[in-house]
Each structure stands twice: as C-alpha cells, then as structure tokens.
Amino acid sequence: MGSDIMSDEIIVSEADYYSECTVYELKDELKERGLKVSGKKADLVARLVADLNSTIEAVENVIEQTEEAIDAIETAADEMGDVSDKLAEKDIKGALSELKDASDDIEKAAEETIEAAEDALETAEDLSNKGNRVVTRWNALSKNQKIIAVVVMIMACGFSLISGGYITV
C-alpha cells in the first residue's frame, strides 16, 4: 500500500519559493542550510529546490514505510486469529501451521516497524536541524524585523485563505 502523496514529480518548483529572491538572499538561505553557495542564480535556486524536495521525499518515505509496517502488523494479527480458530477447532496440526505463518508475519512486521522507526528518527533529526537553523535566524532578527515578519506571515496566510476560497470577504 503506497502513500497517495508519493509521486515521481518535482514536489516543489523554483517558482513556488525562490523565483523572486535576490542572489544575496539565496546565498544566505544556502549558507543557513549548510549547502554550497557559489554559482549562478539558477544553480542556487536549483540547490535550494533540491534540498526542499529531498526533505519532502524523506517525510513521504517515512509515511509509506509506516503504512507498510501497519499492513504487516494487520496481516500478523489476522494470522494469530487463524491460530485461535484452529485451536478452537482442536486442530493442533493446523494451529501449528498457522502459528508458523503468524511467526513469519510477525517477523516481517517487526522488520518493517524497525525500518520505519529508523527512517523516522533520521528524518526527525534532519527536520530538527533545519528548525534549529530557522530559530537561530529568528533570534538574530531585531524586534522591528520580527514584527514585520509576523505581519507579512499573517497577510500571506490571509491572502492564501481568501484566494483559496476558505474565507470570503
């Protein structure tokens, strides 16, 4: 079972975030992310877009792996139900066969769960690092810059809600 979010398409495009930025702003953003800051504007934008898409893909991968782990756990639970049915029928041979199937499914569920958890931790660490860089940048702003940033964010959210038809004026 794959995630509905997954696709082979570019998730974030240059026009979404960076087309209006100056080269200085792009380099600042690249520096904050620990990425290479040299090159033409198109190269800088491509680097930032690739980084964003990489983060989004990592999150989508965790979602997909979690779904696979859930499917494996459900299959193992069904197999355990079959074991119970065979035991209720006093079919010991059938119960042992079902128990073997259940054991295999439990092992698969454990592997899927561990893989999803490991990737989730890695992705969480990456997101935490990116979040810490944002907090560091926020803390470096003056009080007036913070006020302006908040006003701009509120206006952008309001515009998005109105243009998306979620709020009518």
Secondary structure, DSSP 4 states (H G I P E B T S, - for coil): ---TT--SS-SS-HHHHTTT--HHHHHHHHHHTT----S-HHHHHHHHHHHHHHHHHHHHHHHHHHHHHHHHHHHHHHHHHHHHHHHHTT-HHHHHHHHHHHHHHHHHHHHHHHHHHHHHHHHHHHHHHHHHHHHHHHHHS-HHHHHHHHHHHHHHHHHHHHHTTSS--
